[in-house]
């Protein structure tokens, strides 16, 4: 096995070292999407009451139904007595209404309507209880390891729990799986029938701060405290975060803004290897070429804490020489990037070109050279 330590290039700008973020939230999770890096985790795998943040799973189920044709945005759904009588945050639908799926989605996202959730749940599964069971099963297939749903709303119920990590992963699924619907999470206002004129504003406090926020969902119950699943984009870099268990709306707003600023200012995304660039050349054994270039599929982008640039270590690891034949795209080795305070980032190293096996004369020449090298090594010359 050969290990090559590569010199980092074009990493500039000195700054104070990145500081760990201290939060008063009961649980928190901060994730850099572009580099798949967890920036902070506090009690992130602990199942806790999620309040209205669990409505994100209801929305995921609705978006999936839209994609597979079980629903259309223009479909109308009936309002049951149960939906009409729901307490807490409401869209204020009434039994005589026939709201469209599009209106109900906006009613959930912007108004956090418990009634809208029940209408959607009953429309898809017949009963809210059946829908909640479907939510739990679908959540498992999405990798939500610490989530159990008892209803579609996040209304307090024994055993209705999610972890901060699960909420963050669910947010990432919504963003990546349904970009055609995700824009609704940035809406700051939605009017339905003007029955309660003041009931039209999104409770998400970060949407209007000018920090690139475009979602996702707040939550609050006495048991869960104040929480938020948020996401923001700056200069093409997306951060997702979750906080829960805060003591007030102001604390939730302030903590969320602090987290976004910290995540973007204390870490920088550096391109260590541009896409298509050859990282190094490895020797080839019994091939028509003596060496083969090693590259990556999409380049290597790494998140580096401010002030830690000189502590980053990059190693190319492979077993060599590489026996021919070699096909372009074959995995030859791996590039290991070690960043202080983070897990190693490992990227496959791929052959940049085809290398055919040498003919008889070439193989004989290689064998003679190999024997010659062994003889020299044996004599100590």
C-alpha positions in Angstrom: 0.0 0.0 0.0 1.3 3.4 -1.0 0.4 6.6 0.9 1.2 10.0 -0.6 0.9 13.2 1.4 -0.4 15.9 -0.9 0.4 19.5 -0.5 -2.7 21.8 -0.2 -3.0 24.6 -2.6 -5.1 27.7 -2.9 -6.3 27.7 0.7 -6.1 31.2 1.8 -7.5 33.7 4.4 -6.4 33.4 7.9 -8.9 33.9 10.7 -9.6 33.1 14.3 -10.1 29.4 15.0 -13.7 28.2 14.7 -15.3 28.0 18.2 -17.8 25.4 19.3 -21.3 26.6 19.4 -22.9 26.6 22.8 -26.7 26.5 22.7 -29.4 26.6 25.3 -31.6 24.3 23.3 -32.4 20.9 24.8 -31.3 19.3 21.5 -29.7 20.6 18.4 -28.3 19.5 15.1 -26.5 21.5 12.4 -25.6 20.1 9.0 -23.7 21.3 6.0 -25.4 19.8 3.0 -22.7 20.5 0.4 -20.0 18.6 2.2 -22.3 16.2 4.2 -20.7 17.5 7.5 -22.3 17.6 10.9 -21.2 20.9 12.4 -23.0 20.4 15.8 -24.9 17.7 17.6 -26.4 18.0 21.0 -28.7 15.2 22.2 -29.5 14.9 18.5 -30.4 11.2 18.6 -32.7 11.6 21.7 -36.4 11.0 20.9 -38.3 14.1 22.1 -41.8 15.6 21.5 -41.4 17.4 18.2 -44.6 19.5 18.4 -45.6 21.0 15.0 -42.2 20.2 13.5 -43.4 16.7 12.9 -45.8 18.2 10.3 -42.8 17.9 8.0 -43.5 14.2 7.8 -47.1 14.9 6.9 -46.0 17.1 4.1 -43.5 14.6 2.9 -46.3 12.0 2.6 -48.5 14.5 0.7 -45.7 15.5 -1.7 -45.1 11.8 -2.4 -48.8 11.3 -3.1 -48.6 14.2 -5.6 -45.6 12.6 -7.3 -47.2 9.1 -7.6 -50.5 10.5 -8.9 -52.7 9.7 -5.8 -53.3 13.5 -5.4 -53.3 16.6 -7.6 -52.8 20.1 -6.3 -56.2 21.0 -7.7 -58.0 18.2 -5.9 -60.5 19.2 -3.3 -60.9 17.4 0.0 -63.8 17.3 2.5 -63.5 18.8 6.0 -64.6 16.4 8.7 -66.0 17.4 12.0 -62.8 16.2 13.7 -60.7 18.4 11.4 -63.0 21.4 12.0 -62.9 21.0 15.8 -59.1 20.7 16.1 -57.5 23.1 18.6 -54.2 24.9 18.5 -52.9 26.5 15.3 -55.6 26.5 12.6 -56.2 27.2 9.0 -59.8 27.7 10.0 -61.5 25.4 7.5 -65.1 24.6 8.1 -67.3 21.6 7.2 -68.9 23.3 4.3 -65.5 24.1 2.7 -63.8 22.2 -0.1 -60.2 23.3 0.1 -57.8 22.3 -2.6 -54.7 20.3 -1.8 -52.6 23.3 -2.7 -54.4 25.4 -0.2 -54.1 22.8 2.5 -50.3 22.4 1.9 -49.9 26.2 2.3 -52.2 26.0 5.3 -49.8 23.5 7.0 -46.6 25.3 6.0 -47.5 28.9 6.7 -50.3 28.7 9.2 -49.3 25.4 10.9 -52.9 24.3 10.6 -53.7 21.3 12.7 -57.1 21.2 10.9 -55.4 21.2 7.5 -53.2 18.3 8.5 -56.2 16.2 9.5 -58.0 17.0 6.3 -54.9 15.8 4.3 -54.4 12.7 6.5 -58.0 11.6 6.2 -58.0 12.3 2.5 -55.0 10.0 2.0 -55.6 7.2 4.5 -59.2 7.4 5.6 -58.4 8.1 9.2 -55.7 10.1 10.9 -54.7 7.1 13.0 -54.1 5.0 9.8 -52.1 7.9 8.3 -49.9 8.2 11.4 -49.0 4.5 11.1 -48.1 5.1 7.5 -45.9 8.0 8.6 -44.0 5.8 11.0 -43.4 3.1 8.5 -42.4 5.5 5.7 -40.1 7.3 8.2 -38.2 4.1 8.8 -37.5 3.6 5.1 -36.2 7.2 5.0 -33.7 6.4 7.8 -35.6 8.1 10.6 -34.4 5.9 13.4 -35.8 7.7 16.4 -39.3 8.7 15.1 -42.8 7.4 16.0 -45.9 9.2 14.9 -49.2 9.1 16.7 -51.0 11.8 14.7 -50.5 14.1 11.7 -50.1 17.3 13.6 -47.6 17.0 16.4 -50.3 17.4 19.0 -49.1 16.1 22.3 -49.6 12.3 22.4 -47.9 9.6 24.4 -45.1 8.1 22.3 -45.2 10.7 19.5 -41.5 11.5 19.2 -38.7 12.5 16.8 -35.0 13.3 17.3 -33.3 16.4 16.1 -31.2 14.3 13.8 -34.3 12.8 12.3 -35.9 16.2 11.8 -32.8 17.4 10.0 -32.6 14.4 7.8 -36.3 14.8 6.9 -35.7 18.4 6.0 -32.9 17.3 3.7 -35.2 14.7 2.0 -37.9 17.4 1.5 -35.3 19.8 -0.1 -33.7 17.1 -2.3 -36.7 14.9 -3.2 -39.3 17.6 -3.8 -37.6 20.8 -5.1 -40.8 21.5 -7.1 -42.8 22.0 -3.9 -40.1 23.2 -1.5 -40.5 26.9 -2.5 -43.7 27.0 -0.4 -41.6 26.8 2.7 -40.3 30.3 2.0 -43.8 31.9 1.9 -44.2 34.5 4.6 -47.9 34.9 4.2 -51.0 32.9 3.1 -54.6 34.0 3.3 -57.4 31.5 3.4 -61.0 32.9 3.1 -60.0 35.9 5.3 -62.1 34.4 8.2 -59.4 35.5 10.6 -57.5 38.3 8.8 -54.6 38.2 11.3 -54.1 34.5 10.7 -51.9 34.7 7.6 -48.3 35.1 8.6 -45.6 32.4 8.8 -44.2 31.9 12.3 -40.7 31.1 11.0 -38.7 34.0 12.4 -35.6 33.6 10.1 -37.4 34.0 6.8 -37.3 37.8 6.8 -33.8 38.3 8.3 -31.9 38.5 5.0 -29.6 35.5 5.9 -30.7 33.3 3.0 -33.3 31.3 4.9 -35.9 29.5 2.9 -37.7 27.1 5.3 -38.8 25.1 7.1 -41.1 24.7 10.2 -41.6 26.0 13.7 -43.1 24.0 16.6 -44.3 24.7 20.1 -46.1 22.9 22.9 -45.7 23.2 26.6 -44.1 19.8 26.7 -41.7 20.4 23.8 -40.8 24.0 24.3 -40.1 26.2 21.3 -38.3 24.6 18.3 -37.4 25.2 14.7 -36.2 23.2 11.7 -34.5 25.7 9.5 -32.4 25.9 6.3 -30.5 28.7 4.7 -28.3 29.1 1.6 -25.4 31.5 1.2 -23.1 31.6 -1.9 -24.4 28.2 -3.0 -23.8 26.5 0.3 -26.8 25.1 2.2 -27.0 24.6 6.0 -29.9 22.7 7.7 -30.4 23.1 11.5 -32.7 21.9 14.2 -33.2 23.3 17.7 -35.8 22.3 20.3 -36.7 22.9 23.9 -36.1 26.6 24.0 -38.0 28.7 26.5 -39.6 31.4 24.3 -40.3 32.7 20.8 -37.6 35.3 21.2 -35.1 32.7 22.3 -36.0 30.5 19.3 -35.5 33.4 16.9 -32.2 34.6 18.4 -30.8 31.1 18.7 -31.7 30.3 15.1 -30.1 33.5 13.8 -27.0 32.8 15.8 -26.6 29.3 14.5 -27.0 30.4 10.8 -24.4 33.1 11.3 -22.0 30.8 13.1 -22.3 28.0 10.5 -21.5 30.3 7.6 -18.9 32.5 9.2 -16.9 30.0 11.2 -16.5 27.5 8.4 -15.5 27.8 4.8 -16.0 25.4 2.0 -12.7 24.8 0.1 -12.2 23.0 -3.2 -9.2 20.8 -2.7 -9.5 19.0 -6.0 -11.6 20.5 -8.8 -13.8 18.1 -10.8 -11.8 16.3 -13.5 -8.4 17.3 -12.2 -5.7 14.6 -11.9 -4.7 14.2 -8.3 -1.5 12.2 -9.1 -0.2 9.5 -11.4 0.3 5.9 -10.2 2.7 3.4 -11.7 1.2 0.6 -13.9 2.4 -3.0 -14.0 2.5 -4.7 -17.4 0.5 -2.1 -19.2 0.9 -0.2 -22.5 1.5 2.9 -20.4 3.9 3.3 -17.5 1.6 5.4 -15.4 -2.1 6.2 -15.0 -3.7 9.4 -13.8 -5.9 9.2 -10.7 -8.9 11.5 -10.4 -12.2 11.9 -8.6 -15.8 11.8 -10.0 -17.0 15.2 -8.7 -13.9 16.8 -7.2 -13.3 17.2 -3.5 -15.0 20.0 -1.4 -14.2 20.1 2.3 -15.6 22.3 5.1 -12.7 23.7 7.1 -13.0 25.6 10.4 -11.7 29.1 10.2 -8.0 29.2 11.2 -7.4 25.5 10.8 -6.2 25.5 7.2 -2.6 24.6 8.1 -3.8 21.6 10.0 -5.6 19.9 7.1 -3.9 16.7 5.9 -4.6 15.1 2.5 -3.4 11.6 1.6 -3.8 9.5 -1.5 -3.8 5.8 -0.7 -3.6 2.9 -3.2 -1.9 -0.5 -3.7 0.6 -0.2 -6.5 1.9 -0.7 -9.1 -1.6 -1.0 -10.6 -1.9 -4.2 -12.7 -3.1 -3.7 -16.3 -5.6 -3.8 -17.9 -7.2 -0.7 -16.3 -10.6 0.7 -17.4 -11.3 4.4 -17.1 -13.4 4.9 -14.0 -12.0 1.9 -12.1 -11.5 2.7 -8.4 -7.8 2.5 -7.8 -7.5 4.0 -4.3 -8.9 6.7 -2.1 -8.2 10.3 -1.1 -8.4 10.8 2.7 -8.8 14.4 4.0 -8.3 14.9 7.7 -9.8 18.1 9.1 -9.4 19.0 12.8 -12.5 18.1 14.8 -14.3 16.3 12.0 -14.5 12.8 10.6 -12.1 12.0 7.8 -13.6 12.8 4.4 -12.9 9.8 2.0 -13.3 10.1 -1.7 -12.7 7.3 -4.2 -9.7 7.8 -6.6 -10.6 6.6 -10.1 -8.5 5.8 -13.2 -8.6 8.8 -15.5 -8.0 6.7 -18.7 -7.9 3.2 -20.1 -4.6 1.3 -20.0 -4.4 -1.9 -22.0 -2.4 -4.9 -21.0 1.0 -5.0 -22.7 1.7 -7.5 -25.4 4.0 -10.4 -25.0 7.2 -8.4 -25.5 6.1 -5.7 -23.1 5.2 -8.3 -20.4 8.6 -10.0 -20.9 10.4 -6.7 -20.6 8.4 -5.9 -17.4 9.3 -9.3 -15.9 13.0 -8.8 -16.7 13.0 -5.3 -15.2 11.3 -6.7 -12.1 13.9 -9.5 -11.7 16.6 -6.9 -12.2 15.2 -4.8 -9.4 15.1 -7.8 -7.1 18.7 -8.7 -7.9 19.9 -5.2 -7.2 18.0 -5.2 -3.9 19.5 -8.6 -2.9 23.1 -7.4 -3.5 22.5 -4.2 -1.6 23.7 -2.0 -4.5 
